[in-house]
């Protein structure tokens, strides 16, 4: 079997295609959550606690300065505001995934709770048994 044929079999498996679809949808969902946090959640939250833009919160360890050759050396900054935004994004994604898993688990429990319909052979055997009793 050629390598191209093996690759085609691998790529056409259901699991690989499902994974690819999941990655694409996950990336799109991540962009939606980023926009939600950056543009909708954090601005009112920052405004409510004192007109703070979380993405600009930072600790400056060393200010910007001019080097010996006259070029500017950028400041050394720890941007904890971006970290806070990312943390909120993570919490939203984690909660959304939790809700999806919760719904899937609920559906799986309902499916397990429903008794399976007896097979056609079992029904026929029951009918024969009932006829023999008469």
C-alpha positions as CSV (number, residue, x, y, z in Angstrom):
1,X,0.0,0.0,0.0
2,X,1.4,3.3,-1.0
3,X,2.0,6.2,1.4
4,X,-0.5,8.3,-0.5
5,X,-3.2,5.7,-0.1
6,X,-2.4,5.3,3.6
7,X,-2.6,9.0,4.2
8,X,-5.9,9.2,2.4
9,X,-7.3,6.4,4.6
10,X,-6.0,8.2,7.7
11,X,-7.3,11.6,6.6
12,X,-10.8,10.2,5.7
13,X,-11.4,8.5,9.1
14,X,-14.3,10.0,11.0
15,X,-12.2,10.9,14.0
16,X,-9.7,13.0,12.1
17,X,-12.4,14.9,10.3
18,X,-14.3,15.4,13.5
19,X,-11.1,16.7,15.1
20,X,-10.5,19.1,12.3
21,X,-14.1,20.5,12.5
22,X,-13.7,20.8,16.3
23,X,-10.4,22.8,15.9
24,X,-11.9,25.2,13.4
25,X,-15.1,25.7,15.5
26,X,-12.9,26.1,18.6
27,X,-10.8,28.8,17.0
28,X,-13.9,30.7,15.9
29,X,-15.3,30.3,19.4
30,X,-12.1,31.6,20.8
31,X,-12.3,34.7,18.7
32,X,-15.9,35.3,19.7
33,X,-15.0,35.0,23.4
34,X,-12.0,37.4,22.9
35,X,-14.2,40.0,21.3
36,X,-16.8,39.5,24.1
37,X,-14.3,40.0,26.8
38,X,-12.3,42.8,25.2
39,X,-15.2,44.8,23.8
40,X,-18.2,44.0,26.0
41,X,-17.3,42.7,29.4
42,X,-14.1,44.5,30.4
43,X,-14.9,48.1,29.3
44,X,-18.0,48.4,31.7
45,X,-16.1,46.6,34.4
46,X,-13.1,48.9,34.1
47,X,-15.4,51.9,34.0
48,X,-17.3,50.7,37.1
49,X,-14.1,50.4,39.1
50,X,-12.6,53.7,38.2
51,X,-12.3,54.2,34.5
52,X,-9.5,51.6,34.1
53,X,-8.7,50.0,30.8
54,X,-7.5,46.5,31.8
55,X,-5.5,45.9,28.7
56,X,-3.3,48.9,29.7
57,X,-2.6,47.9,33.3
58,X,1.1,47.2,33.7
59,X,4.0,47.4,36.1
60,X,7.0,49.2,34.6
61,X,10.2,47.6,35.8
62,X,12.5,49.9,33.9
63,X,11.3,53.0,31.9
64,X,12.1,53.6,28.3
65,X,15.5,55.4,27.8
66,X,17.9,56.4,25.1
67,X,20.9,54.1,24.5
68,X,24.5,55.3,24.0
69,X,23.9,55.3,20.2
70,X,20.8,57.5,20.5
71,X,18.2,54.8,19.8
72,X,15.4,54.3,22.2
73,X,15.5,51.3,24.4
74,X,11.9,50.2,25.2
75,X,10.6,50.0,28.7
76,X,10.6,46.7,30.6
77,X,6.9,46.2,31.4
78,X,4.8,43.4,33.0
79,X,1.4,43.7,31.4
80,X,-0.9,42.1,34.0
81,X,-4.0,43.7,32.4
82,X,-3.7,41.5,29.4
83,X,-3.3,38.6,31.7
84,X,-6.6,39.6,33.5
85,X,-8.4,39.8,30.1
86,X,-7.0,36.3,29.2
87,X,-8.1,34.9,32.6
88,X,-11.7,36.2,32.0
89,X,-11.7,34.7,28.5
90,X,-10.5,31.3,30.0
91,X,-13.3,31.4,32.6
92,X,-15.9,32.1,29.9
93,X,-14.6,29.3,27.7
94,X,-14.4,26.9,30.6
95,X,-17.9,27.7,31.7
96,X,-19.2,27.2,28.2
97,X,-17.5,23.8,27.9
98,X,-18.8,22.8,31.3
99,X,-22.4,23.7,30.1
100,X,-22.0,21.7,26.9
101,X,-20.6,18.6,28.8
102,X,-23.4,19.0,31.3
103,X,-26.0,18.8,28.6
104,X,-24.3,15.9,26.9
105,X,-24.1,14.0,30.2
106,X,-27.8,14.7,30.8
107,X,-28.7,13.4,27.4
108,X,-26.5,10.3,27.9
109,X,-28.3,9.6,31.2
110,X,-31.7,9.9,29.6
111,X,-30.6,7.5,26.8
112,X,-29.4,5.0,29.4
113,X,-32.5,5.2,31.5
114,X,-34.8,4.4,28.5
115,X,-35.2,0.6,28.3
116,X,-34.1,-0.7,25.0
117,X,-36.9,-2.2,22.8
118,X,-36.7,-5.9,22.6
119,X,-35.4,-7.5,19.5
120,X,-37.7,-8.9,16.9
121,X,-36.6,-12.5,17.8
122,X,-37.5,-11.9,21.4
123,X,-41.0,-10.6,20.4
124,X,-41.6,-13.7,18.2
125,X,-40.4,-16.1,20.9
126,X,-42.8,-14.4,23.4
127,X,-45.6,-14.7,21.0
128,X,-44.9,-18.4,20.4
129,X,-44.7,-18.9,24.2
130,X,-48.0,-17.2,24.7
131,X,-49.7,-19.3,22.0
132,X,-48.3,-22.5,23.5
133,X,-49.8,-21.6,26.9
134,X,-53.3,-21.4,25.4
